[in-house]
Amino acid sequence: MEDENSPALRVGVDFRGTQNATQPVLEHIRPGKKRAPLLRYIRINLPQTTRLLLVAVIAVIGAASAAVALSDHEPFLFATPLLWGICGAAMVFVTVGLMSSARIWTWGLIIALSSLLVYIGGLLGNAPYVWNGASVASAAIWNLTLFASIAYIVLFWALRYGMIVAAPDKQNFLD
Amino acid sequence: MDLGFPWWLRVEHFLNIIFISFLVRSGLEILATYPKLYRSQHTVPGTSWAQFTVQEEAKHKYYTVGGEYSDYSPRISLPGRGLLGLGRYWHFIAVTGFVTCWIIYFVLLLVTGQWRRYVPTSWDTFSQAGQDLLAYLAFTMPQPVDGMVFNALQQLSYGFVILVLTPLVIITGAFQSPAIANHFSRITRALGGRQVIRSIHFLCLVGYVAFFVIHVPLVFLHGYLHETSKMVLGHSNNPVLGGAIFTFGLILVIVLHVLATRWTLADGRAVERLHNVIVRPWSNLLYKLPARMHYDRSNITGKDVGLDNTTHNFRGSGRPPETAEYLALMANCYEDDYVLEIGGYVERPMTLTIAELRELAAGHSQTTLHHCVQGFTSIGRWRGITVSDLLDLAGPLPGATDVVYTSFQNMGRDDALYEGGTYYVSTPMVEARMPQTLIAFELNDEGEIPAKNGGPVRLRLESSTGFRSLKWLERIEVVNRYDIILEGRGGYFEDTDFFDRNQLI
């Protein structure tokens, strides 16, 4: 260490000679490229809103699963206990999501993937589509489990990619 | 009445594809130059709610806003490569067409009774829209309401886009004009301040994109040829012909974008001439809207940000002069050494020290919002004397038309981001005579303007974007023509880049 009196150097912060002390440093740019992949440019810092959104999507999955389980149109054999299982897990997820600041997003992914698997199972079985004799409302609720699951998977990917952050995390923008 | 698809509605639909796509791409270019969105007018570092950049935070204690440009690809933004001025030109050209088109469309909707296609005339429309949403979710196609050309959900969503989203994007766009925002500053504050307005404007863009993402797949689901034929021929009796013409139109739009992008990158001055023909006739009208801001710093956000905080956050957007002369002035605290020269086409050329300026100003101050052309804002209280008062003292000669302000700053020498020579701006007499066009010598309460903000003396042009509020002022010259100075465009950035001297928008 050259300067014992420098508080920054004493804690290991040394920007001298780093590239962005004199010029901009761009992240995520692959060798030979001028720009980063498009989605790397998007960073949203609304942690509370994102947390609520993730919880809401799982709540929709849970509610829709319960509605399908309560209907008299079972998508495939033994689907009802699976749907109730997803609903129960979603209730726990929503409760923990609203009452604590735990990072539970991977658990949500499991719920969303499970719901997606049930939907795919329904495709092979007797899913409540209109052409299978279900009402429009029942079919809509059934398809809602698909759209909400996909929505959660997309949000989870965006979370991992760094496009969005959910409380208690934040983007840590310094400007 | 038979709503159908009248010819003017079909023309408007096609023109909107052109205008909105140009607005989105040029808007992204503008966003790229300050790719951060805030809720507070103070743009406090670290508080943005969104960023659209891959640039790491600078490690310098002081970094200028000029270094915040993001280089978006010309495939995304128009024209790309961080060319803000040209992006603005295209945005305003497209705005002219888009707003004109919308106003004509709105009037035609009213006078022909076609407003019924978008405005629900019964509460049942809302419950029917809910049924339609369920039908879509159930993978079935809802039917149009009797007498309507589309279903209730389409009616509500099209109505929202045309009658809510479009006026909102126009209003939030208009209020990013410093002349409009600062003339109607109470409305600006009622809307949440410039950064909130900027964020809403961006969210409107998101709204259009979201509408496009849902609308286009549904057109395919309803039948591409069938639906597009209605938008070309007014009926679907000949879907192949209609669909082919529509597809050709879409290809034409893509070709237009490619040509516009390449043309802009090859000959920016030609785009500038096009802009001047289309935009200046209405942008010049904004000279009739002088700024009249009197911000109370403590109630802009409803929270007292504190004087020190505000001063600290008043963003600098340039590098101070690096000459021995300026450094010597700074070392001696300006007070005795600095002299402002006022000359040129005047009866009484004069020089004024800061003490003399202070005496003439007699305590006059204005608390105003700085509108950076890139997008940041800061609020400062400026103490100074109006240019109008100085002009009265100097006495412009008959025929004087413009006032030229010259800085100590030499861009090529002082700022690594730029090339070229002395920084200067010029104002038409009408802008120089505006009540808030000020020669400032104090910022907030610390006695003098910090070097990064243009000390010891700077210009404040509150009706223009920020770069025209020249910093480090050396002299003022009244002239009878500005077009013979350097490149003749009226200012440093006007000469070396692609910015109009009329920066009221």
Interface residues (C-beta under 8 A of the other chain):
Chain A: F15 T18 N20 A21 P24 V25 L26 E27 H28 I29 K34 R35 A36 L38 R40 Y41 I42 R43 I44 N45 L46 Y129 V130 V136 A137 S138 A139 A140 I141 N143 L144 F147 Q171 F173 L174 D175
Chain B: P35 K36 P45 G46 T47 S48 W49 A50 Q51 F52 T53 V54 Q55 E56 E57 A58 K59 H60 G67 S70 D71 Y72 S73 I76 Q131 L133 L134 A135 L137 A138 F139 T140
